[in-house]
Amino acid sequence: MLLFKKKFLEQIRNGKKTQTIRLWKYRRMKPGQRSYIPGVGYIAIESVEPIELSHLTDADAMPDGFPSAELLRKEIRILYTAEERKKLTPFRIRFSVFPPREQQKFMKERQKQKRRQNRDVQQQEFVTQTLDKLLKLSASDGN
């Protein structure tokens, strides 16, 4: 899951923001992976590459929703402390939002998955309750 400030969500939905720069200890995503942005939906991760913040150009900043590299670097300085910027590696993540038909398909899959998980939890609770009853019965038989 990728989280974004609300101010970026509309740009992502309309396709103007197609990348993000994240500072991570190690690569957390890989190309071809499907991820989710709350308020937007499912996205396809197209590329994940380490970068040097000092080498970013204005052309690099545009797909990130910024008119200049300096404004993008300024936002990164706001989001990450100086210590974090020293310790962590900047990665450029390029992504695309899946079309509505695919979004619906993924949402149905997620709902099915949640129903299966709920069913599994209910079954586990039933087994636990049954075992508790059997233990109580066997303890009372021993008295």
Secondary structure, 3 states (H helix, E strand, C coil): CCCCCHHHHHHHHCCCCCEEEEEECCCCCCCCCEEEECCCEEEEEEEEEECCHHHCCHHHHHHHCCCCHHHHHHHHHHHCCHHHHHHCEEEEEEEEECCHHHHHHHHHHHHHHHHHHHHHHHHHHHHHHHHHHHHHHHHHHCC
